[in-house]
Amino acid sequence: MALSPGTVAPAFQAIDTQGRSVALADLAGKTVVLYFYPK
């Protein structure tokens, strides 16, 4: 999925490096940088 700069990211959940579930909504009001790379 390609997003243009300034596009609002879709809602999602992921597991952090500590094994905790984190939702994008949990980070509201904070600067978030998403970096995806191919396996």
Distance bins in CASP14 RR format, pairs under 12 A and 6 or more apart:
PFRMAT RR
TARGET T0000
AUTHOR 0000-0000-0000
RMODE 2
METHOD distances of the structure
MODEL  1
1 7 0 0 0 0 0 1 0 0 0 0 0
1 9 0 0 0 0 1 0 0 0 0 0 0
1 10 1 0 0 1 0 0 0 0 0 0 0
1 12 0 0 0 0 0 1 0 0 0 0 0
1 34 0 0 0 0 0 1 0 0 0 0 0
1 36 0 0 0 0 1 0 0 0 0 0 0
2 9 0 0 0 0 0 1 0 0 0 0 0
2 36 0 0 0 0 0 1 0 0 0 0 0
3 9 1 0 0 1 0 0 0 0 0 0 0
3 10 0 0 0 0 1 0 0 0 0 0 0
3 34 0 0 0 0 1 0 0 0 0 0 0
3 36 0 0 0 0 0 1 0 0 0 0 0
7 34 0 0 0 0 0 1 0 0 0 0 0
8 24 0 0 0 0 1 0 0 0 0 0 0
8 25 0 0 0 0 0 1 0 0 0 0 0
8 28 0 0 0 0 0 1 0 0 0 0 0
8 32 0 0 0 0 0 1 0 0 0 0 0
8 34 0 0 0 0 0 1 0 0 0 0 0
9 23 0 0 0 0 0 1 0 0 0 0 0
9 24 1 0 0 1 0 0 0 0 0 0 0
9 25 0 0 0 0 0 1 0 0 0 0 0
9 27 0 0 0 0 0 1 0 0 0 0 0
9 28 0 0 0 0 0 1 0 0 0 0 0
9 32 1 0 0 1 0 0 0 0 0 0 0
9 33 0 0 0 0 0 1 0 0 0 0 0
9 34 1 0 0 1 0 0 0 0 0 0 0
9 36 0 0 0 0 0 1 0 0 0 0 0
10 23 0 0 0 0 0 1 0 0 0 0 0
10 24 0 0 0 0 1 0 0 0 0 0 0
10 25 0 0 0 0 0 1 0 0 0 0 0
10 34 0 0 0 0 0 1 0 0 0 0 0
11 22 0 0 0 0 0 1 0 0 0 0 0
11 23 1 0 0 1 0 0 0 0 0 0 0
11 24 1 0 1 0 0 0 0 0 0 0 0
11 25 1 0 0 1 0 0 0 0 0 0 0
11 26 0 0 0 0 0 1 0 0 0 0 0
11 27 0 0 0 0 0 1 0 0 0 0 0
11 28 0 0 0 0 0 1 0 0 0 0 0
12 21 0 0 0 0 0 1 0 0 0 0 0
12 22 0 0 0 0 1 0 0 0 0 0 0
12 23 1 0 0 1 0 0 0 0 0 0 0
12 24 1 0 1 0 0 0 0 0 0 0 0
12 25 0 0 0 0 1 0 0 0 0 0 0
12 26 0 0 0 0 0 1 0 0 0 0 0
12 27 0 0 0 0 0 1 0 0 0 0 0
12 32 0 0 0 0 0 1 0 0 0 0 0
12 34 0 0 0 0 1 0 0 0 0 0 0
12 36 0 0 0 0 0 1 0 0 0 0 0
13 19 0 0 0 0 0 1 0 0 0 0 0
13 20 0 0 0 0 0 1 0 0 0 0 0
13 21 1 0 1 0 0 0 0 0 0 0 0
13 22 1 0 0 1 0 0 0 0 0 0 0
13 23 1 0 1 0 0 0 0 0 0 0 0
13 24 1 0 0 1 0 0 0 0 0 0 0
13 25 0 0 0 0 1 0 0 0 0 0 0
13 26 0 0 0 0 1 0 0 0 0 0 0
13 27 0 0 0 0 0 1 0 0 0 0 0
14 20 0 0 0 0 1 0 0 0 0 0 0
14 21 1 0 0 1 0 0 0 0 0 0 0
14 22 1 0 1 0 0 0 0 0 0 0 0
14 23 0 0 0 0 1 0 0 0 0 0 0
14 24 0 0 0 0 1 0 0 0 0 0 0
14 26 0 0 0 0 0 1 0 0 0 0 0
14 27 0 0 0 0 0 1 0 0 0 0 0
14 32 0 0 0 0 0 1 0 0 0 0 0
14 34 0 0 0 0 1 0 0 0 0 0 0
14 35 0 0 0 0 0 1 0 0 0 0 0
14 36 0 0 0 0 0 1 0 0 0 0 0
15 21 1 0 0 1 0 0 0 0 0 0 0
15 22 1 0 0 1 0 0 0 0 0 0 0
15 23 0 0 0 0 0 1 0 0 0 0 0
16 22 1 0 1 0 0 0 0 0 0 0 0
16 23 0 0 0 0 0 1 0 0 0 0 0
16 26 0 0 0 0 0 1 0 0 0 0 0
16 27 0 0 0 0 0 1 0 0 0 0 0
20 26 0 0 0 0 1 0 0 0 0 0 0
22 28 0 0 0 0 0 1 0 0 0 0 0
22 30 0 0 0 0 0 1 0 0 0 0 0
22 32 0 0 0 0 0 1 0 0 0 0 0
22 34 0 0 0 0 0 1 0 0 0 0 0
23 32 0 0 0 0 0 1 0 0 0 0 0
24 30 0 0 0 0 0 1 0 0 0 0 0
24 32 1 0 0 1 0 0 0 0 0 0 0
24 34 0 0 0 0 1 0 0 0 0 0 0
25 32 0 0 0 0 0 1 0 0 0 0 0
26 32 0 0 0 0 0 1 0 0 0 0 0
27 33 0 0 0 0 0 1 0 0 0 0 0
27 34 0 0 0 0 0 1 0 0 0 0 0
END
